[in-house]
Amino acid sequence: PALAVDASDDDTILASGGADKSIKIWGLDFGDTHRTLYGHDDSITDLKFVRGTHNFFTSSKDGSMRYWDGDRFEQILLLNGHVSEVNCLAISRTGAFVLSGGMDRQGRGGGR
């Protein structure tokens, strides 16, 4: 099942992350799946688009966050730092940094 979902701010694509460790990129014009991405070793817990782009961050029970290019369908960056699952993430208004919270009782931040 899908555990996280977000739409780009131009309303052209939607991304969903699931318990099956996959990220699906959907076209909102016809509702079709553009691509399925893999990279996490456990369930996706959160997913957020960066404002004004088709790039997005995902967090996972595997303890990592990943930064993705939703147009080229590829991973840009891997962010480690949590010692247990990452539950949530937030992106700054300008997209300059991302914050995460995890089961390790840690809050983490990093620039993209």
Buried (B, 14 or more C-beta within 10 A) or exposed (E): EEBBBBBBEEEEBBBBBBEBBBBBBBEEEEEEEBEEBEBBEBBBBBBBBBEEBBBBBBBBBBBBBBBBBBEEBEBEBEBEBBEEBBBBBBBBEEBEEBBBBBBBEEEBEBEB
